[in-house]
Amino acid sequence: MSYFLMLSKSHGADVLSRFQQLRVAGRMCDVVLEAGGVEFPAHRALLACSSDYFWSLFQEHTLESKAWNLSLPALCPAGLEQVLDFIYCSWLSVCPSTLEDILVAASYLQVTSATELCSRYMADSLSLNNCCFFANVAARHGLTEALAAADHFIAREMRHLLAPQGDREGLLGLNRDSLQRVLGAEEMPGVQESALLLLLLDWLHLNPLPAVHSNLLLSHVRYGLVPPDQLRGLTTRHPALRTPFIHSLVQKALQYHRQGSLQPRLQTEQTSLRANPGRILLVGGGARADRPQTLVQTYEPQTRKFHALSTRLPARLQQHCVCVLGGFLFVLGGEVVEMEEELEKTAVMTATGQVWRYDPRFERWEDEEPMIQRRAQFSCCVIDSVIYSIGGRGQRGEAALSTVEKYNLPDGCWRKGETLPHAVHGHACATLGQGVYISGGVHGDQTQSSKSVFYLDTIDGKGWESRASMTVARFGHQAVTVGQMIYSFLGMYEQFCEIERYDPTLDQWTRLKPLLNDRFCYGLAATTDGRVLLFGGRKWRDGQEVVTATVVEYDTASDTWREVCKMPAPLCGTQCVQLSILDPTEM
């Protein structure tokens, strides 16, 4: 015998609707609930099916199973009424003023679905005005999901909460556990650590704690990010900072501030910015060739938004190199371009060996020990906290360089490295493990681009070794490592826009899908998910070189290209790295 199992989607709602009609009319009610002097007629059967509390209360062996009136002195009328409305209608009317009354009633009566709706309401309704209040409510009622959402929101929006028009009063009333979790957040965009320390000291003044608990809170402050003068002054005024444990953290931070050029090697959580590590920094470049600007901007791959930094490059640079060491930006060499602004003409282009270091913690530039030789159109990389500057050329018209320099942080000086097999400039550089790969460029006095690839193992000391040549001769190109592969992208005046991938285990290059349009003098960076971004650059259009504002993305997994967004303005000659930055401004 065959049969069909049918489901009515409206039956359950219809039954509840009839129960509500009966309640409103006062018909067939067999119990009256009383809270705060207000009575609420109801139906035992529906209450028992909706609430674990009533299910237990209305068992046959209990006195309450036959009682007509049930007093609930722990509940207020408003909370009980809202929960009863939910039981009869499945709708819950929630606002900040009634939230806690509803939660008390729902928790007491064990109506878990109402409690879950309150938790979802808080998580979905977070704002600057209510996040601290919701965190405290969620903490009091053990709503873990709402509490986690509120704590995350507070950390993300701390910059605005601390602003003059923010909710500092709410932060000062925040529960201790939430405050501890917020202080432990890895990302807190745009927040100065000194502002967090001041907030915490004010909180401790209003909420005195034993030393063991205040130490736990204060240990989450990153004292290396607080200016030393301010740190000394706060320590003098606040006893909480003078307990042995916190005093040791403060002294370590002050010692760090005295280390100068050694700071990039001394990075710990105490000196790490609470910022997005995946942000890409675009250093220098300009809207016209040979007219570089001092602009430094960032790009966030997730939002595809550009932000300008308040800081500027110390000089107008082109054909320079950039790298990151210990969370510091290093800008090396290139050509310093001095311009006659009124005539809009380039006055002088001078190759330099200067090295600048930028500390994003305090937005400060410092001059580092210059390189031994002036270099432009060279390459640089970092392995094991050592900066390598490779090849390049000096002044225009001068011969290419075969020298390599290594920056020794402990000594704060540059030392000679393994000399290249050939003088070269306009080459690309990529690292893989402990090895450095350079490709292409123009060798010595030649005029043609090269396909050559050389490899340096920085550990074994064997010097530069030849590897399989690229399939395309390139000059002014760029290379990047993704996973265990090296990708080589377009150089200057390449006809077919080919890119290729190098497999070091096979010592083999493979051609990949070409870019649709030519492009050179672009910025290049890889994201954490295996994508490569090309920012701006120059290309040919109608027989003329033009600067573009497009950002294109290459997906190494699918071997595909796409245009992802436009830059705020055309840009060429920029150099890219990934760096955590404190306070960018949207462009």
FIVOKE-406542 format. One record per residue (C-alpha): residue in three letters; z, y, x. Coordinates in Angstrom, 3 decimals, padded with zeros to 6 digits, m for minus. Example, Ala and Ser with C-alpha at 12.3 -4.5 7.8 and 13.67 -1.06 7.14 Angstrom:
BEGIN
rest w v u
ALA 007.800 m004.500 012.300 .
SER 007.140 m001.060 013.670 .
end
This chain:
BEGIN
rest w v u
MET 000.000 000.000 000.000 .
SER m000.949 003.418 001.420 .
TYR 001.054 006.578 000.844 .
PHE 001.116 010.240 001.856 .
LEU 004.106 012.114 003.269 .
MET 003.875 015.677 001.966 .
LEU 005.885 018.766 003.012 .
SER 006.509 021.853 000.907 .
LYS 006.949 024.949 003.046 .
SER 008.383 026.930 000.149 .
HIS 010.981 024.497 m001.225 .
GLY 013.788 025.454 001.171 .
ALA 013.272 029.158 000.602 .
ASP 013.125 028.633 m003.157 .
VAL 016.444 026.773 m003.146 .
LEU 018.134 029.556 m001.155 .
SER 016.640 032.144 m003.489 .
ARG 018.147 030.358 m006.512 .
PHE 021.537 030.163 m004.802 .
GLN 021.370 033.909 m004.141 .
GLN 020.536 034.580 m007.787 .
LEU 023.522 032.499 m008.824 .
ARG 025.796 034.374 m006.389 .
VAL 024.631 037.766 m007.616 .
ALA 025.157 036.688 m011.229 .
GLY 028.527 035.116 m010.414 .
ARG 027.443 031.789 m011.898 .
MET 028.537 028.329 m010.743 .
CYS 030.651 029.854 m007.936 .
ASP 033.533 027.540 m007.090 .
VAL 035.324 029.489 m004.362 .
VAL 036.225 033.118 m003.634 .
LEU 036.466 034.295 m000.042 .
GLU 038.742 037.270 000.629 .
ALA 038.734 039.562 003.676 .
GLY 040.408 042.961 003.928 .
GLY 041.116 043.038 000.187 .
VAL 037.458 042.442 m000.741 .
GLU 036.460 039.287 m002.637 .
PHE 033.176 037.384 m002.236 .
PRO 032.384 034.609 m004.770 .
ALA 030.429 031.742 m003.208 .
HIS 029.370 028.101 m003.502 .
ARG 031.266 025.483 m001.495 .
ALA 028.270 023.200 m001.032 .
LEU 026.093 025.874 000.547 .
LEU 028.944 027.167 002.719 .
ALA 029.690 023.668 003.993 .
CYS 026.009 023.047 004.809 .
SER 025.695 026.357 006.690 .
SER 028.988 026.572 008.565 .
ASP 030.840 024.007 010.670 .
TYR 034.048 025.855 009.828 .
PHE 033.591 025.378 006.071 .
TRP 032.312 021.833 006.568 .
SER 035.651 020.913 008.093 .
LEU 037.650 023.081 005.679 .
PHE 036.195 021.540 002.523 .
GLN 036.778 017.875 003.379 .
GLU 038.445 015.891 000.580 .
HIS 041.734 015.457 002.443 .
THR 042.323 019.211 002.971 .
LEU 044.305 021.518 000.714 .
GLU 041.476 024.088 000.845 .
SER 039.020 021.633 m000.702 .
LYS 040.472 022.371 m004.180 .
ALA 041.596 025.976 m003.638 .
TRP 039.867 028.698 m005.655 .
ASN 040.780 031.592 m003.309 .
LEU 040.480 031.431 000.477 .
SER 041.852 034.295 002.576 .
LEU 040.146 035.068 005.912 .
PRO 042.435 037.707 007.461 .
ALA 040.729 037.482 010.892 .
LEU 037.484 038.895 009.460 .
CYS 036.538 042.335 008.216 .
PRO 034.662 042.699 004.911 .
ALA 031.488 044.105 006.520 .
GLY 031.141 041.209 008.936 .
LEU 031.841 038.542 006.319 .
GLU 029.389 040.133 003.883 .
GLN 026.571 040.145 006.467 .
VAL 027.158 036.508 007.392 .
LEU 027.261 035.455 003.724 .
ASP 024.001 037.329 003.124 .
PHE 022.501 035.406 006.029 .
ILE 023.732 032.061 004.642 .
TYR 022.160 032.794 001.271 .
CYS 018.958 034.576 002.388 .
SER 018.297 033.650 006.061 .
TRP 018.051 037.376 006.794 .
LEU 020.495 039.164 009.047 .
SER 020.777 042.949 009.003 .
VAL 022.048 044.041 012.431 .
CYS 022.679 047.431 014.035 .
PRO 024.927 048.472 016.937 .
SER 027.678 049.653 014.587 .
THR 027.923 046.320 012.724 .
LEU 026.960 043.990 015.589 .
GLU 030.450 043.073 016.733 .
ASP 031.794 042.603 013.176 .
ILE 028.953 040.165 012.511 .
LEU 029.535 038.318 015.766 .
VAL 033.260 037.954 015.044 .
ALA 032.515 036.547 011.588 .
ALA 029.669 034.299 012.741 .
SER 031.714 032.928 015.634 .
TYR 034.822 032.400 013.527 .
LEU 032.876 030.643 010.767 .
GLN 030.736 028.784 013.339 .
VAL 027.417 029.930 011.886 .
THR 025.561 029.375 015.160 .
SER 022.143 030.451 013.916 .
ALA 023.529 033.907 013.047 .
THR 025.111 034.161 016.489 .
GLU 021.777 033.252 018.095 .
LEU 020.019 035.977 016.086 .
CYS 022.560 038.536 017.296 .
SER 021.944 037.411 020.865 .
ARG 018.187 037.744 020.415 .
TYR 018.625 041.167 018.810 .
MET 020.536 042.419 021.844 .
ALA 018.072 040.970 024.352 .
ASP 015.095 042.450 022.488 .
SER 016.626 045.869 021.761 .
LEU 017.911 046.919 025.167 .
SER 017.611 050.610 026.005 .
LEU 019.236 053.109 028.332 .
ASN 021.623 054.102 025.552 .
ASN 022.887 050.656 024.615 .
CYS 022.481 048.305 027.600 .
CYS 026.045 048.712 028.878 .
PHE 027.469 048.354 025.367 .
PHE 025.408 045.221 024.731 .
ALA 026.461 043.743 028.098 .
ASN 030.118 044.191 027.170 .
VAL 029.624 042.723 023.688 .
ALA 027.700 039.752 025.074 .
ALA 030.409 039.178 027.681 .
ARG 033.197 039.244 025.079 .
HIS 031.418 036.695 022.865 .
GLY 030.013 034.435 025.568 .
LEU 026.343 035.089 024.753 .
THR 024.884 034.050 028.098 .
GLU 021.218 034.796 027.385 .
ALA 021.907 038.280 026.016 .
LEU 024.303 038.965 028.878 .
ALA 021.745 037.922 031.497 .
ALA 019.092 040.106 029.843 .
ALA 021.445 043.108 029.706 .
ASP 022.533 042.694 033.344 .
HIS 018.908 042.437 034.478 .
PHE 017.969 045.528 032.444 .
ILE 020.849 047.537 033.913 .
ALA 019.810 046.648 037.462 .
ARG 016.157 047.462 036.771 .
GLU 016.972 050.776 035.102 .
MET 019.902 051.794 037.293 .
ARG 017.937 054.734 038.658 .
HIS 017.681 056.239 035.165 .
LEU 021.216 055.287 034.182 .
LEU 022.555 057.191 037.196 .
ALA 020.413 060.259 036.445 .
PRO 022.165 063.357 034.994 .
GLN 020.836 062.537 031.523 .
GLY 021.597 058.821 031.909 .
ASP 024.601 056.767 030.831 .
ARG 027.027 056.996 033.729 .
GLU 029.906 056.829 031.250 .
GLY 028.571 053.502 030.008 .
LEU 028.329 052.213 033.584 .
LEU 031.946 053.216 034.225 .
GLY 032.953 051.152 031.172 .
LEU 030.900 048.116 032.160 .
ASN 032.738 044.807 032.354 .
ARG 033.616 043.596 035.855 .
ASP 031.452 040.462 035.867 .
SER 028.355 042.379 034.776 .
LEU 028.994 045.043 037.393 .
GLN 029.310 042.341 040.046 .
ARG 026.026 040.715 039.014 .
VAL 024.248 044.076 038.925 .
LEU 025.490 044.945 042.410 .
GLY 024.128 041.601 043.609 .
ALA 020.606 042.342 042.340 .
GLU 017.831 042.030 044.923 .
GLU 015.655 044.637 043.192 .
MET 016.900 048.022 042.002 .
PRO 013.889 050.364 042.121 .
GLY 014.470 053.886 043.356 .
VAL 018.260 053.647 043.716 .
GLN 020.020 055.035 046.759 .
GLU 022.732 052.685 047.983 .
SER 025.084 055.631 048.401 .
ALA 024.783 056.312 044.658 .
LEU 025.802 052.708 043.944 .
LEU 028.788 053.030 046.253 .
LEU 029.927 056.241 044.565 .
LEU 029.560 054.610 041.140 .
LEU 031.616 051.620 042.233 .
LEU 034.370 053.788 043.725 .
ASP 034.567 055.777 040.470 .
TRP 034.670 052.517 038.496 .
LEU 037.531 051.213 040.629 .
HIS 039.406 054.469 040.102 .
LEU 039.194 053.956 036.323 .
ASN 039.699 050.188 036.495 .
PRO 042.235 049.469 039.275 .
LEU 042.020 045.939 040.644 .
PRO 043.968 043.876 043.182 .
ALA 042.448 044.068 046.659 .
VAL 040.971 040.577 046.446 .
HIS 038.926 041.536 043.365 .
SER 037.938 045.009 044.553 .
ASN 036.823 043.493 047.872 .
LEU 034.570 041.091 045.992 .
LEU 032.880 043.998 044.198 .
LEU 032.667 046.206 047.277 .
SER 031.197 043.384 049.371 .
HIS 027.984 043.616 047.316 .
VAL 027.303 047.163 048.572 .
ARG 024.748 047.292 051.392 .
TYR 026.563 049.629 053.752 .
GLY 023.721 049.684 056.253 .
LEU 021.728 051.639 053.658 .
VAL 024.360 054.380 053.342 .
PRO 023.945 057.358 055.735 .
PRO 026.579 057.074 058.469 .
ASP 028.110 060.525 057.949 .
GLN 028.557 059.860 054.250 .
LEU 029.968 056.417 054.970 .
ARG 032.591 057.842 057.326 .
GLY 033.575 060.511 054.804 .
LEU 033.946 058.046 051.923 .
THR 036.011 055.686 054.071 .
THR 038.424 058.510 054.862 .
ARG 038.900 059.427 051.199 .
HIS 039.007 055.989 049.527 .
PRO 041.644 053.395 050.508 .
ALA 039.568 050.601 048.932 .
LEU 037.114 050.969 051.823 .
ARG 039.876 050.555 054.390 .
THR 041.000 047.031 053.546 .
PRO 040.424 044.747 056.560 .
PHE 037.451 042.919 055.034 .
ILE 035.581 045.989 053.755 .
HIS 036.502 047.950 056.897 .
SER 034.738 045.267 058.963 .
LEU 031.579 045.631 056.840 .
VAL 031.668 049.414 057.228 .
GLN 032.099 049.143 061.007 .
LYS 029.170 046.719 061.268 .
ALA 027.040 049.206 059.329 .
LEU 028.053 052.099 061.585 .
GLN 027.280 049.964 064.629 .
TYR 023.839 049.198 063.135 .
HIS 023.145 052.918 062.719 .
ARG 023.787 053.409 066.427 .
GLN 021.249 050.806 067.531 .
GLY 018.141 053.012 067.284 .
SER 014.997 051.104 068.319 .
LEU 016.800 047.753 068.049 .
GLN 017.310 048.106 064.290 .
PRO 014.205 046.092 063.275 .
ARG 015.730 043.034 064.971 .
LEU 019.115 043.461 063.308 .
GLN 018.088 043.131 059.687 .
THR 020.436 041.403 057.262 .
GLU 021.028 041.651 053.541 .
GLN 023.280 044.625 054.316 .
THR 020.271 046.612 055.564 .
SER 017.567 045.308 053.183 .
LEU 016.260 047.596 050.480 .
ARG 016.655 046.500 046.886 .
ALA 012.922 046.803 046.300 .
ASN 009.863 044.760 045.403 .
PRO 008.754 042.940 048.579 .
GLY 005.246 042.407 047.224 .
ARG 004.274 046.078 047.150 .
ILE 001.241 046.934 049.285 .
LEU 001.327 050.065 051.417 .
LEU m001.887 052.025 052.064 .
VAL m001.486 054.128 055.187 .
GLY m003.824 057.029 055.871 .
GLY m007.532 057.221 055.215 .
GLY m009.393 059.851 053.283 .
ALA m012.093 060.570 050.754 .
ARG m014.641 061.364 053.476 .
ALA m015.556 059.667 056.724 .
ASP m013.965 061.235 059.811 .
ARG m011.722 063.356 057.591 .
PRO m008.533 061.346 057.316 .
GLN m005.543 062.553 055.349 .
THR m001.843 061.966 055.893 .
LEU m001.326 060.352 052.475 .
VAL 000.774 057.186 052.230 .
GLN 000.625 055.370 048.911 .
THR 001.620 052.033 047.432 .
TYR m000.046 049.564 045.096 .
GLU 001.763 047.099 042.850 .
PRO m000.434 044.047 042.153 .
GLN 001.367 043.148 038.921 .
THR 001.006 046.528 037.230 .
ARG m002.107 047.622 039.159 .
LYS m000.577 051.061 039.586 .
PHE m000.689 053.338 042.604 .
HIS 002.226 055.488 043.709 .
ALA 002.377 058.251 046.295 .
LEU 005.233 058.420 048.774 .
SER 006.993 061.682 049.401 .
THR 006.567 061.031 053.126 .
ARG 003.377 061.777 055.068 .
LEU 001.881 060.419 058.254 .
PRO 002.931 062.422 061.330 .
ALA m000.757 063.049 062.154 .
ARG m004.253 062.678 060.711 .
LEU m005.273 059.279 062.014 .
GLN m008.314 057.051 061.863 .
GLN m009.077 053.677 063.427 .
HIS m005.342 053.159 063.809 .
CYS m003.312 049.960 063.290 .
VAL m000.236 049.279 061.197 .
CYS 002.281 046.443 061.101 .
VAL 005.744 045.696 059.706 .
LEU 008.710 044.524 061.733 .
GLY 012.178 044.120 060.276 .
GLY 011.304 046.149 057.189 .
PHE 010.084 049.094 059.306 .
LEU 006.514 050.377 059.314 .
PHE 004.911 050.808 062.723 .
VAL 001.792 052.982 063.047 .
LEU m000.001 052.510 066.346 .
GLY m002.689 054.419 068.188 .
GLY m006.043 055.325 066.695 .
GLU m007.745 058.697 066.849 .
VAL m005.808 061.841 066.063 .
VAL m008.130 064.123 064.124 .
GLU m007.451 067.853 064.307 .
MET m009.387 069.714 061.647 .
GLU m010.344 073.305 061.043 .
GLU m009.339 073.485 057.416 .
GLU m011.175 076.686 056.594 .
LEU m014.492 075.429 057.937 .
GLU m013.898 071.852 056.752 .
LYS m015.172 070.653 060.086 .
THR m013.667 068.114 062.456 .
ALA m012.521 069.994 065.524 .
VAL m011.247 067.288 067.892 .
MET m010.874 063.499 067.766 .
THR m008.556 062.203 070.472 .
ALA m007.603 058.589 071.086 .
THR m003.852 058.139 071.339 .
GLY m001.357 055.537 072.458 .
GLN 001.378 057.065 070.314 .
VAL 003.551 054.771 068.174 .
TRP 005.464 055.988 065.136 .
ARG 008.137 054.069 063.284 .
TYR 008.931 054.741 059.623 .
ASP 012.272 053.727 058.148 .
PRO 011.860 053.442 054.343 .
ARG 015.641 053.217 053.914 .
PHE 016.075 056.877 054.808 .
GLU 012.416 058.014 054.614 .
ARG 012.458 058.974 058.281 .
TRP 009.764 058.934 060.993 .
GLU 010.652 058.431 064.637 .
ASP 008.564 058.419 067.794 .
GLU 008.625 055.092 069.603 .
GLU 007.666 054.373 073.185 .
PRO 003.878 054.920 073.396 .
MET 001.522 052.124 074.372 .
ILE 000.495 051.832 077.997 .
GLN m003.108 052.690 077.080 .
ARG m004.666 054.844 074.431 .
ARG m006.391 052.655 071.857 .
ALA m008.717 053.036 068.884 .
GLN m010.726 050.340 067.079 .
PHE m008.214 047.774 068.319 .
SER m006.103 045.198 066.497 .
CYS m002.402 044.461 066.271 .
CYS m000.144 041.725 064.927 .
VAL 003.493 040.608 064.944 .
ILE 004.835 037.211 066.033 .
ASP 008.548 036.497 066.510 .
SER 009.493 040.187 066.451 .
VAL 006.933 041.022 069.149 .
ILE 004.118 043.495 068.447 .
TYR 000.793 042.705 070.116 .
SER m001.854 045.425 070.640 .
ILE m005.191 043.857 071.524 .
GLY m008.354 045.343 073.030 .
GLY m009.996 048.405 071.524 .
ARG m011.346 051.461 073.340 .
GLY m010.062 054.786 074.580 .
GLN m012.011 057.986 073.997 .
ARG m015.406 057.764 072.343 .
GLY m018.017 056.801 074.872 .
GLU m015.485 055.093 077.098 .
ALA m015.692 051.387 077.906 .
ALA m013.949 048.820 075.746 .
LEU m010.584 047.404 076.804 .
SER m009.712 043.834 077.733 .
THR m005.984 044.501 077.973 .
VAL m003.236 043.270 075.678 .
GLU 000.180 044.880 075.323 .
LYS 003.412 043.488 073.891 .
TYR 006.206 045.679 072.560 .
ASN 009.588 044.436 073.699 .
LEU 012.199 045.580 071.205 .
PRO 015.347 044.976 073.274 .
ASP 013.956 047.066 076.119 .
GLY 012.118 049.503 073.852 .
CYS 008.999 049.402 076.026 .
TRP 005.487 047.979 076.191 .
ARG 004.573 045.280 078.689 .
LYS 001.254 043.780 079.667 .
GLY 000.171 040.630 077.865 .
GLU m002.487 037.975 078.485 .
THR m005.756 039.714 079.348 .
LEU m008.724 038.989 077.066 .
PRO m011.723 037.010 078.340 .
HIS m013.921 040.026 077.481 .
ALA m013.380 043.680 076.840 .
VAL m013.792 044.128 073.077 .
HIS m013.451 046.713 070.329 .
GLY m014.069 046.638 066.589 .
HIS m012.720 043.076 066.365 .
ALA m010.399 041.549 063.750 .
CYS m007.067 039.828 064.247 .
ALA m005.087 037.243 062.257 .
THR m002.045 035.101 063.011 .
LEU m001.228 031.530 062.078 .
GLY 002.090 030.054 063.140 .
GLN 002.685 031.076 066.754 .
GLY m001.000 031.707 067.405 .
VAL m003.170 034.839 067.459 .
TYR m006.871 034.688 066.551 .
ILE m009.346 037.493 067.249 .
SER m012.932 037.447 066.051 .
GLY m016.142 039.405 066.470 .
GLY m016.345 042.986 067.663 .
VAL m018.535 044.317 070.443 .
HIS m017.920 042.883 073.893 .
GLY m017.916 045.050 076.999 .
ASP m020.995 047.223 077.399 .
GLN m023.038 045.303 074.849 .
THR m024.355 046.954 071.713 .
GLN m024.624 043.904 069.452 .
SER m021.824 042.512 067.331 .
SER m020.341 039.179 068.349 .
LYS m019.556 035.925 066.544 .
SER m016.991 034.859 069.149 .
VAL m013.477 033.719 068.276 .
PHE m010.572 033.479 070.726 .
TYR m007.122 032.011 070.279 .
LEU m003.815 032.733 072.035 .
ASP m000.839 030.398 071.763 .
THR 002.084 032.768 072.321 .
ILE 004.356 029.875 073.343 .
ASP 002.472 027.712 075.859 .
GLY 001.236 030.572 078.096 .
LYS m002.250 029.076 078.616 .
GLY m003.991 032.336 077.853 .
TRP m006.918 033.009 075.524 .
GLU m009.024 030.010 074.555 .
SER m012.420 029.916 072.872 .
ARG m012.715 028.570 069.339 .
ALA m015.649 027.871 067.017 .
SER m017.725 031.010 066.486 .
MET m018.147 032.653 063.108 .
THR m021.425 032.105 061.307 .
VAL m021.998 035.866 061.084 .
ALA m021.766 038.426 063.884 .
ARG m019.308 041.099 062.773 .
PHE m018.011 044.485 063.884 .
GLY m015.377 046.585 062.147 .
HIS m014.501 043.649 059.881 .
GLN m011.062 042.446 058.824 .
ALA m009.365 039.055 058.728 .
VAL m006.326 037.728 056.878 .
THR m004.352 034.485 056.752 .
VAL m003.803 032.786 053.388 .
GLY m001.952 029.489 053.505 .
GLN m003.211 027.608 056.551 .
MET m006.651 029.234 056.555 .
ILE m008.060 032.430 058.056 .
TYR m010.543 034.465 056.018 .
SER m013.025 036.863 057.615 .
PHE m014.381 039.701 055.478 .
LEU m017.184 042.228 055.740 .
GLY m017.802 044.458 058.707 .
MET m019.981 047.512 059.207 .
TYR m023.607 047.443 058.088 .
GLU m023.720 043.767 057.150 .
GLN m026.785 042.971 055.066 .
PHE m025.687 039.960 053.062 .
CYS m021.995 040.612 052.307 .
GLU m021.021 037.134 053.493 .
ILE m017.398 036.086 053.922 .
GLU m016.151 032.925 055.579 .
ARG m013.082 030.765 056.066 .
TYR m011.750 029.183 059.246 .
ASP m009.919 025.854 059.239 .
PRO m007.946 025.611 062.524 .
THR m007.377 021.848 062.163 .
LEU m011.155 021.255 062.097 .
ASP m012.041 024.287 064.224 .
GLN m014.717 025.051 061.661 .
TRP m015.983 028.048 059.683 .
THR m017.243 027.723 056.090 .
ARG m019.346 030.290 054.219 .
LEU m017.883 031.427 050.901 .
LYS m019.113 033.384 047.921 .
PRO m020.385 036.789 049.094 .
LEU m019.229 040.112 047.734 .
LEU m021.804 041.584 045.360 .
ASN m022.043 044.904 047.186 .
ASP m021.691 045.889 050.829 .
ARG m018.445 047.531 051.880 .
PHE m016.828 048.594 055.152 .
CYS m013.932 050.759 056.354 .
TYR m011.849 049.394 053.470 .
GLY m008.179 048.509 053.332 .
LEU m007.308 044.822 053.064 .
ALA m004.167 042.922 052.071 .
ALA m003.256 039.467 050.784 .
THR m000.892 038.935 047.851 .
THR 001.776 036.255 047.662 .
ASP m000.284 034.170 045.216 .
GLY m003.305 033.672 047.462 .
ARG m005.466 036.608 046.452 .
VAL m007.029 039.140 048.797 .
LEU m007.488 042.786 047.798 .
LEU m010.046 045.214 049.233 .
PHE m009.183 048.888 048.672 .
GLY m011.920 051.508 048.606 .
GLY m014.180 051.718 051.631 .
ARG m017.681 052.966 052.237 .
LYS m020.976 051.495 051.060 .
TRP m024.636 052.358 050.825 .
ARG m026.101 053.922 047.714 .
ASP m029.642 055.313 047.548 .
GLY m029.834 055.439 051.323 .
GLN m026.557 057.368 051.630 .
GLU m023.052 056.316 052.630 .
VAL m020.611 056.915 049.793 .
VAL m016.847 056.355 049.571 .
THR m015.696 054.185 046.676 .
ALA m012.500 054.152 044.627 .
THR m012.754 050.554 043.411 .
VAL m010.309 047.758 044.188 .
VAL m011.872 044.302 044.283 .
GLU m010.041 041.004 044.445 .
TYR m011.037 037.732 046.041 .
ASP m009.335 034.584 044.728 .
THR m009.116 032.084 047.572 .
ALA m008.381 029.213 045.158 .
SER m011.487 029.641 042.996 .
ASP m013.772 031.405 045.515 .
THR m014.469 034.222 043.046 .
TRP m014.645 038.015 043.130 .
ARG m013.737 040.582 040.503 .
GLU m013.071 044.288 040.245 .
VAL m009.450 044.825 039.199 .
CYS m008.971 048.598 038.952 .
LYS m009.824 052.046 040.256 .
MET m007.862 053.993 042.821 .
PRO m006.659 057.517 041.992 .
ALA m009.379 058.860 044.336 .
PRO m012.078 057.470 046.652 .
LEU m010.608 056.263 049.929 .
CYS m011.911 054.870 053.201 .
GLY m010.314 054.087 056.553 .
THR m006.902 053.160 055.150 .
GLN m004.769 050.424 056.702 .
CYS m002.653 048.070 054.571 .
VAL 000.616 046.155 054.931 .
GLN 003.297 044.809 052.618 .
LEU 006.540 046.795 052.768 .
SER 009.568 047.369 050.556 .
ILE 009.702 051.064 049.621 .
LEU 012.550 052.901 047.943 .
ASP 011.170 055.697 045.822 .
PRO 007.440 055.953 045.103 .
THR 006.051 058.396 042.544 .
GLU 003.347 057.275 040.129 .
MET m000.041 058.900 040.728 .
end
